[in-house]
Amino acid sequence: MPQPRKRATIREVAKATGLSPASVSYALRGMQVSEETIERVRRVAAELGYEADPIARALASGRTGMIGLLCGSLEDLWQQALAVGIGRALKDNDRYALILDATGDPSRERTLARQLRDQRVDALIVQPVDPAAPLWAELCESLPVVSIGDSLAGARTAGEVVFDNRAGVTLALEHMRDRGHRRIAVLTPTRASTPDRPADVHVLAETARLGLDIEVVTAPQALAAATDVARRMLAGGHRAFFCFADSIAYGVYAASAEQGLRIPADVSVMGYDDHPMSGLLSPGLTTVDWDIDGIVRAAVRLVVAAADGNTRRRRIVQAPELRERGSVG
């Protein structure tokens, strides 16, 4: 019976590469050495079958290698894609994502954030449901936190990848106005308990400036629930929709089809995050693109640096881009 292969040691990788064990350790963690050295060391380590002992590494460094990822709602397809991208990018940086879902509930978000801190994750990435919660300031005192989407009020985060929601909202509403729409239903996942999220605030400001008649309604991101809300709005006579998630816009498509209404001839719909499915609809969904790949790269770069002890704080602003496909008549 063949004997199991002995685990290669870091000293064996060092001998094979002609480097010191310390340099190999840095290269495997992607820090303090050149990109060429990182690539060479990782290639040799893979050839030798080297795998870092997570327990030994945690004891030696005081770090777990785990990064918490607290998602606002994984019912939203765009947030699912974001979580997948971040998980893969962290793995490429020798980190592992512990992914939790706040399900759009501010209370649950606070509970899960505290649990991640207590589980000793090295850092936290959050796409907040309630960016104004006092918890964030407390949490940032004991844990590096990187926020995606909105800034965390009063908190000294390790970094931010924020959306220019003022520009995004203006882009969407001006496009609908220019196509002749004045009465618009705005479907948002924001609950009544968190009314001060920046994107929702900008909607109200732009309404007055553009002379629009807007009704803001909370809509879940799950397809069935979003369809139910859209169904009620259509029954109330609404025929133009701006949705703060493409997942919600899919509910408008479904409800319109049920009632024999055509997009864009009878109903106009606009999304806000450019999920890949949006280009496959017929007609394709006009939406706002925030460059999800760029968000993943930026957030992972910031959180890995923070977990490694880099205290330089960075704020990256994502600019929106209109993706016009034909769903606004």
C-alpha positions as CSV (number, residue, x, y, z in Angstrom):
1,M,0.0,0.0,0.0
2,P,1.6,3.4,-1.0
3,Q,2.6,5.6,1.9
4,P,1.0,9.1,2.0
5,R,3.3,11.8,0.6
6,K,5.1,13.7,3.3
7,R,4.2,17.4,3.6
8,A,7.0,19.6,2.1
9,T,8.5,22.1,4.5
10,I,9.2,25.7,4.1
11,R,12.9,25.0,4.4
12,E,12.7,22.6,1.4
13,V,11.0,25.4,-0.6
14,A,13.8,27.8,0.6
15,K,16.5,25.3,-0.5
16,A,14.9,24.8,-3.9
17,T,14.6,28.5,-4.6
18,G,17.9,29.6,-3.0
19,L,16.1,32.0,-0.6
20,S,15.9,32.2,3.1
21,P,12.9,30.6,4.9
22,A,11.9,34.2,5.9
23,S,11.9,35.4,2.3
24,V,9.9,32.3,1.2
25,S,7.4,33.1,3.9
26,Y,7.0,36.7,2.7
27,A,6.7,35.6,-0.9
28,L,4.0,33.1,-0.1
29,R,2.1,35.8,1.7
30,G,2.7,38.2,-1.2
31,M,4.6,40.9,0.7
32,Q,8.0,42.6,1.0
33,V,9.4,40.9,-2.1
34,S,9.2,41.4,-5.9
35,E,6.3,40.1,-8.0
36,E,8.9,37.9,-9.9
37,T,10.0,36.3,-6.6
38,I,6.4,35.8,-5.4
39,E,5.6,34.0,-8.7
40,R,8.8,31.9,-8.6
41,V,8.3,30.8,-4.9
42,R,4.7,29.9,-5.4
43,R,5.5,27.9,-8.5
44,V,8.2,25.9,-6.7
45,A,5.9,25.5,-3.6
46,A,3.2,24.0,-5.8
47,E,5.7,21.7,-7.5
48,L,6.9,20.4,-4.2
49,G,3.4,20.1,-2.8
50,Y,4.0,22.6,0.0
51,E,1.0,23.7,2.0
52,A,1.2,26.1,4.9
53,D,0.0,24.7,8.2
54,P,-2.8,27.0,9.1
55,I,-2.6,26.3,12.8
56,A,1.2,26.9,13.0
57,R,0.8,30.0,10.9
58,A,-1.9,31.4,13.2
59,L,0.1,30.7,16.3
60,A,3.3,32.2,14.9
61,S,1.6,35.3,13.4
62,G,-1.4,35.9,15.6
63,R,-3.5,35.9,12.4
64,T,-6.1,33.4,11.3
65,G,-5.9,34.0,7.5
66,M,-9.7,34.5,7.6
67,I,-11.3,37.7,6.2
68,G,-15.0,38.3,7.2
69,L,-17.3,39.3,4.3
70,L,-20.6,40.6,5.5
71,C,-23.0,41.0,2.6
72,G,-26.1,43.2,2.7
73,S,-28.3,40.6,1.1
74,L,-27.3,37.6,-0.9
75,E,-30.8,37.5,-2.4
76,D,-29.3,40.2,-4.7
77,L,-27.6,38.6,-7.7
78,W,-25.1,41.4,-8.0
79,Q,-24.0,40.9,-4.4
80,Q,-23.7,37.2,-5.0
81,A,-21.3,37.9,-7.9
82,L,-19.4,40.3,-5.7
83,A,-19.0,37.7,-2.9
84,V,-17.8,35.1,-5.4
85,G,-15.2,37.6,-6.9
86,I,-13.9,38.6,-3.4
87,G,-13.7,35.0,-2.2
88,R,-11.6,34.0,-5.3
89,A,-9.4,37.1,-5.0
90,L,-8.7,36.5,-1.3
91,K,-7.8,32.9,-2.1
92,D,-5.3,34.2,-4.6
93,N,-3.8,36.2,-1.8
94,D,-3.6,33.2,0.6
95,R,-6.6,34.4,2.6
96,Y,-10.0,32.8,3.0
97,A,-13.4,34.5,3.1
98,L,-15.9,33.8,5.8
99,I,-19.1,35.0,4.1
100,L,-22.2,35.9,6.0
101,D,-25.6,37.3,4.8
102,A,-27.4,40.2,6.7
103,T,-30.5,39.4,4.6
104,G,-31.2,43.2,4.4
105,D,-31.8,43.4,8.1
106,P,-29.9,46.1,10.1
107,S,-30.4,44.2,13.4
108,R,-29.0,41.0,11.9
109,E,-26.1,42.9,10.3
110,R,-25.1,44.3,13.7
111,T,-25.2,40.8,15.3
112,L,-23.2,39.2,12.5
113,A,-20.6,42.0,12.6
114,R,-20.0,41.4,16.3
115,Q,-19.8,37.6,15.7
116,L,-17.1,38.0,13.0
117,R,-15.1,40.2,15.4
118,D,-15.4,37.7,18.2
119,Q,-14.3,34.9,15.8
120,R,-11.0,36.7,15.4
121,V,-11.1,37.3,11.7
122,D,-8.1,39.3,10.5
123,A,-10.2,42.0,8.9
124,L,-13.7,42.6,7.7
125,I,-15.2,43.7,4.3
126,V,-18.8,45.0,4.6
127,Q,-21.4,46.2,2.1
128,P,-23.6,47.9,4.8
129,V,-27.3,47.7,5.1
130,D,-27.2,50.5,7.7
131,P,-24.0,52.6,7.1
132,A,-25.1,55.1,9.9
133,A,-25.1,52.5,12.6
134,P,-23.1,53.5,15.7
135,L,-21.6,50.0,15.8
136,W,-19.2,50.7,13.0
137,A,-17.2,53.2,15.0
138,E,-16.9,50.7,17.8
139,L,-15.9,47.9,15.5
140,C,-13.2,49.8,13.7
141,E,-11.4,50.4,17.0
142,S,-10.7,46.7,17.3
143,L,-10.7,45.4,13.7
144,P,-9.6,46.6,10.3
145,V,-12.8,47.3,8.3
146,V,-13.2,48.0,4.6
147,S,-16.6,49.2,3.4
148,I,-18.0,48.8,-0.1
149,G,-20.8,51.0,-1.5
150,D,-21.3,53.6,1.3
151,S,-19.0,55.2,3.9
152,L,-19.6,54.1,7.5
153,A,-20.7,57.2,9.4
154,G,-18.3,58.3,12.2
155,A,-16.1,55.2,11.8
156,R,-12.3,55.2,11.0
157,T,-12.3,52.4,8.5
158,A,-9.1,50.9,7.1
159,G,-10.4,51.7,3.6
160,E,-13.5,52.5,1.5
161,V,-14.6,51.6,-2.0
162,V,-17.6,53.9,-2.3
163,F,-20.0,54.5,-5.1
164,D,-20.5,58.0,-6.4
165,N,-24.3,57.6,-5.8
166,R,-25.0,61.2,-6.5
167,A,-23.6,60.8,-10.1
168,G,-25.3,57.4,-10.5
169,V,-28.8,58.6,-9.4
170,T,-28.5,61.7,-11.6
171,L,-27.4,59.6,-14.5
172,A,-30.4,57.3,-14.2
173,L,-33.1,59.9,-13.5
174,E,-31.9,62.3,-16.2
175,H,-31.9,59.4,-18.7
176,M,-35.5,58.6,-17.8
177,R,-36.5,62.2,-17.9
178,D,-34.9,62.7,-21.3
179,R,-36.9,59.8,-22.6
180,G,-40.1,61.6,-21.5
181,H,-40.8,60.1,-18.1
182,R,-42.0,62.4,-15.3
183,R,-43.9,59.9,-13.0
184,I,-41.4,57.3,-11.8
185,A,-41.7,54.5,-9.2
186,V,-38.4,54.1,-7.4
187,L,-38.0,50.6,-6.0
188,T,-35.3,50.4,-3.3
189,P,-34.2,47.6,-0.9
190,T,-33.8,50.3,1.8
191,R,-36.1,49.7,4.8
192,A,-37.9,52.5,6.7
193,S,-35.5,52.0,9.6
194,T,-32.5,53.1,7.5
195,P,-33.9,56.1,5.4
196,D,-30.6,58.0,5.2
197,R,-28.7,55.9,2.8
198,P,-26.9,58.2,0.3
199,A,-28.5,56.8,-2.9
200,D,-32.0,57.2,-1.5
201,V,-31.2,60.7,-0.2
202,H,-30.0,61.8,-3.6
203,V,-33.2,60.5,-5.3
204,L,-35.2,62.9,-3.2
205,A,-32.9,65.8,-4.0
206,E,-32.9,65.1,-7.7
207,T,-36.7,64.8,-7.8
208,A,-37.1,68.5,-7.0
209,R,-34.3,69.6,-9.4
210,L,-35.6,67.6,-12.3
211,G,-39.3,68.3,-11.7
212,L,-40.2,64.6,-11.4
213,D,-43.2,63.0,-9.6
214,I,-41.5,60.1,-7.7
215,E,-42.9,57.5,-5.4
216,V,-40.3,55.6,-3.4
217,V,-41.3,52.0,-2.4
218,T,-39.3,49.3,-0.5
219,A,-38.9,46.2,-2.6
220,P,-36.9,43.0,-1.6
221,Q,-34.2,41.7,-3.9
222,A,-35.6,38.2,-4.1
223,L,-37.4,37.6,-7.4
224,A,-40.8,36.5,-6.1
225,A,-41.0,39.3,-3.6
226,A,-39.8,41.9,-6.1
227,T,-42.4,40.7,-8.6
228,D,-45.1,41.0,-6.0
229,V,-44.2,44.7,-5.3
230,A,-44.0,45.4,-9.0
231,R,-47.3,43.8,-9.6
232,R,-49.0,46.1,-7.1
233,M,-47.3,49.2,-8.6
234,L,-48.4,48.3,-12.1
235,A,-52.0,47.8,-10.8
236,G,-51.7,51.4,-9.4
237,G,-50.9,52.7,-12.8
238,H,-47.1,53.1,-12.7
239,R,-45.4,52.5,-16.0
240,A,-41.9,53.8,-15.3
241,F,-39.5,52.1,-12.8
242,F,-36.1,53.0,-11.5
243,C,-34.8,50.0,-9.4
244,F,-31.9,50.2,-7.0
245,A,-30.8,46.7,-7.9
246,D,-31.0,44.8,-11.2
247,S,-32.5,41.9,-9.2
248,I,-35.5,44.1,-8.3
249,A,-35.8,45.2,-12.0
250,Y,-36.2,41.5,-12.9
251,G,-39.3,41.5,-10.8
252,V,-40.7,44.3,-12.9
253,Y,-40.0,42.3,-16.1
254,A,-41.8,39.3,-14.5
255,A,-44.8,41.3,-13.4
256,S,-45.1,43.0,-16.7
257,A,-45.1,39.7,-18.6
258,E,-47.8,38.4,-16.3
259,Q,-50.0,41.3,-17.2
260,G,-49.3,41.2,-20.9
261,L,-47.4,44.5,-20.8
262,R,-44.4,45.0,-23.1
263,I,-41.1,46.5,-22.3
264,P,-40.4,49.2,-23.4
265,A,-43.6,49.8,-25.4
266,D,-45.8,49.8,-22.3
267,V,-43.4,49.8,-19.3
268,S,-40.0,51.3,-18.9
269,V,-37.5,49.8,-16.4
270,M,-34.0,50.9,-15.3
271,G,-31.6,49.0,-13.0
272,Y,-28.6,50.1,-11.0
273,D,-25.8,47.6,-10.9
274,D,-25.4,45.8,-14.3
275,H,-25.5,42.2,-13.4
276,P,-24.4,39.9,-16.3
277,M,-28.0,38.6,-16.6
278,S,-29.2,42.1,-17.5
279,G,-27.7,41.9,-20.9
280,L,-29.5,38.6,-21.6
281,L,-33.0,39.8,-21.1
282,S,-35.2,40.8,-24.0
283,P,-34.9,43.7,-24.3
284,G,-31.7,44.1,-22.3
285,L,-32.0,46.1,-19.1
286,T,-30.7,49.6,-19.2
287,T,-28.7,50.0,-16.0
288,V,-25.7,51.6,-14.3
289,D,-22.4,49.8,-14.3
290,W,-20.1,50.2,-11.3
291,D,-17.2,48.0,-12.6
292,I,-17.6,45.0,-10.2
293,D,-14.1,43.7,-11.2
294,G,-12.5,46.9,-10.2
295,I,-14.4,46.9,-6.9
296,V,-13.2,43.4,-6.1
297,R,-9.6,44.3,-6.9
298,A,-9.7,47.5,-4.8
299,A,-11.5,46.0,-1.8
300,V,-9.2,43.0,-1.6
301,R,-6.1,45.1,-2.0
302,L,-7.2,47.4,0.8
303,V,-8.3,44.6,3.2
304,V,-5.1,42.5,2.6
305,A,-2.9,45.5,3.3
306,A,-4.9,46.3,6.5
307,A,-4.7,42.7,7.7
308,D,-1.0,42.8,7.2
309,G,-0.7,45.9,9.4
310,N,-0.7,48.7,6.9
311,T,-2.3,51.6,8.6
312,R,-2.5,53.9,5.6
313,R,-6.2,54.6,5.0
314,R,-7.5,54.9,1.4
315,R,-10.8,56.0,-0.1
316,I,-11.5,54.8,-3.6
317,V,-14.6,56.3,-5.4
318,Q,-16.2,54.2,-8.1
319,A,-17.7,56.3,-11.0
320,P,-20.9,55.1,-12.7
321,E,-21.4,54.4,-16.4
322,L,-24.7,54.2,-18.2
323,R,-25.4,50.9,-19.9
324,E,-28.2,51.7,-22.4
325,R,-29.9,48.5,-23.8
326,G,-33.4,49.4,-24.6
327,S,-35.7,48.9,-21.6
328,V,-36.5,52.6,-21.3
329,G,-39.0,53.6,-23.9
